[in-house]
Structure formats: structure tokens, C-alpha cells
Amino acid sequence: MIGAFLISAASIAQVRVLRYEIVRSGNQIGKLHVQQDRVGDDVHYYIEGNVKEKFLFEINVKYIFKNSLTNGVLTYGYSQNVVNDKEKEMSEIKWDGSKYQIFSKEEGELEQERKITLTLTNVYLTEPNDATEIYSERYCEFLKIEKMDEPHKYELHLPDGKTNEYTFENGVVKEVKINHFLTTFYFRLLKDEE
């Protein structure tokens, strides 16, 4: 009876949700939802971001990121970017036991042999500490990350030469400064639901 209870208790998911506001020029223009589901050795992450902004015309952007890790190693990842109801970017990565099979709408089919443990999706709940690279599901490559002079602050180097800044508090992302080619955005933590 006790053994059955322990097995049942071990299979119950632990859920953690982070909610962010997306801010530009002091105004909230969107929301970001980050969710982590932990069941035994498996951890699943889901991020959905929605931005509604008006430049010369209205732009609606939706980002979706999903990934799964088993024993700390990425087994599946997905990234999608939709602008005004049209898919702009999409990528998917799957571990086949010896390497990753990657499909990118932009790059086609790719392979990656190096095991992935830290991604831009799970970094919201995993401070990089001494890590020097993070895998980007969106760009299908490892990106350089380095500690900044301020404690718990990191600079992420993007393929286009721009950098984003991640600030952590209590092991989770408190703020992300996104340096976009047109402007600067901030993701600011509103609520941490453990």
C-alpha cells in the first residue's frame, strides 16, 4: 500500500508558472507566460508570448516555445513565430538517442551531436551561472552567454550581433532587456506561481 502511494506521488506533476509583462517605452504591449511541469526525471517547458504593437500599422506577434528534458538533457524542442496570423519562423528538434534531428523552416534539415542541457526556453527557470553557451531553439544553434559585472546578470549574444540582457532573482529571470533593431523591449516578471 505504501509503495503504491509513493509511485502515485512520484508521478504527480509539479507545476511552476511565471508571468511577465512586455514593455516598450514604459507601456505594456504584451504578455509572456512561462510554465514548467516536472514529473519524475522529465521536465517540460512551455512559453507563449503575445505582443500587439502599432508602428505605422498594427502588428500582432505570437511566440511559442516548447521543450522537454529527461535527466537534464533536451529530448524535444519547438519554436514558432507568427506575425499577423502568418507563420514567419518555425523549428523543431528531436533527440534520436545518438544525435539531434533538427528541422528549421529557414535552414531546412540539420543535425547536432552535442547534447543540449540549457536552452533559451528553460533558462527562465535555470540561472546559467558558469555556462558559456545556451542553445536557441529559434536559431537552431548555441549562443554565447557571459556574466556581466552586476551579480545575477548575463549578456546573451545573438547571431545578428545584438545582445540581450538577462537579470535573475532567486534562480528565475526577473527581467530581460531585448535589443530589437527598431527599439528596446523589456520582459518584466509580474508573478511567480510555485
Secondary structure, DSSP 8 states (H G I E B T S, - for coil): -HHHHHHHHHTS-EEEEEEEEEEETTEEEEEEEEEEEEETTEEEEEEEEEEEEESSSEEEEEEEEEEEEETTEEEEEEEEEEETTEEEEEEEEEE-SSSEEEEETTTEEEEE-S----BTTGGGGS--TT--EEEETTTTEEEEEEE-SSTTEEEEE-TTS-EEEEEEETTEEEEEEEE-SS-EEEEEEEEEE-
